[in-house]
Amino acid sequence: MADIDLRNLVKTYPGGRNRATDDVSLTVADGEFLVLVGPSGCGKTTLLRMIAGLELPDAGAVHIGGRDVTALPARQRDLSMVFQSYAIFPHLRVRQNIAFGLTMRKVPKPEIDRRVERAADLLHLTEYLDRYPAHLSGGQRQRVAVARAIVVDAGVLLMDEPLSNLDALLRMQFRTELKKIVAELGTTTVYVTHDQAEALSLGDRVAVMREGRIAQIGPPLEVYDAPCETFVGGFLGAPPMNFVAAHVRRAGNDAVLRLGDHDLPAPATLLTRDGDRVTLGVRAENIQVATDEAPDRMPGTVEVVEPTGATILLTVSVAGQQLKVQTAPTVRSKPGDPVWLAVDPDRLRLYDPDTGAAVD
Ligand code: ATP
């Protein structure tokens, strides 16, 4: 069992004005793939380094496999790591590079060969085993770094932006491979990235970090669909979630959301009072666009049309506010066209306009 249990981790760097991690507690189940995601400086790497034993927390504890490892150095924690600046040794062939951790651990030679060949097979490196790193592409080198980490067969695998040096296409291909490999190994994995698409696609769960804290943690689609604060909805997704100002109009038990001169049906669960200001959050793909008027549709004007290949992204102005709307590539609109928008009330999320927190 190599579950990870982080308890109230606090870390401030000498001279740092704010806490790099501020009372972070979370657990990663045995065999789970957890992604830490968030903007630059939110504390992802610091958290990973505390799990790794490369950084000591000021307060709090790190447990791995039920053992308190807070004070143990990295080499006594049964983990392997891949970092952004993957250091593979230029003077060693791929085979020796991958075998490095095993050689250091004095694993018998036949066992090393067996494990290196299996890792090379998983990462499509078999034909490069006798090459030097100088004769590999960037993507192949990055795969060597990953192979070197997984071959050790540690209880925990830690990765910090391991795909950052790859171009967009390679990054996507490698992401798919990595997901397959980690699932096959069943190793408990913590993966750091600032790339929201990578986080959504890789993680069993994602933890979105903000200013040293976990803003939200959960399965990717749950966090994407129901962000607990506007920050999370604005960080996950491309385009980010739309946010527009509205207010509540109540008549008896019924409530509507007033946006400009238009009423939107409110979610059945809405408890806010008449006149309350709210921020509406809605994903671009949850807005339907029509070219003819209907009583339950909001009128808008197309401002920008951006084909993305599989879909078209429209920027539509509605009551003086802008909404991104994702449509089928068959929808033909041009700037200046009138359109009518509809939103399923179940897909609307409501937030407090002052705090950004979700309103139940
Ligand atoms: P990035 O995606 O840019 O790597 P991150 O989310 O991984 O960012 P951290 O590297 O953990 O963030 O940094 C968290 C905070 O701690 C930042 O404000 C950063 O400036 C600060 N920090 C990180 N390392 C150090 C250090 N060695 N000394 C002082 N401050 C540091």
Residues whose N, C-alpha, C, O or C-beta is under 5 A from the ligand:
A	BS01	ATP	Y13 P14 G16 A20 P39 S40 G41 C42 G43 K44 T45 T46 H194
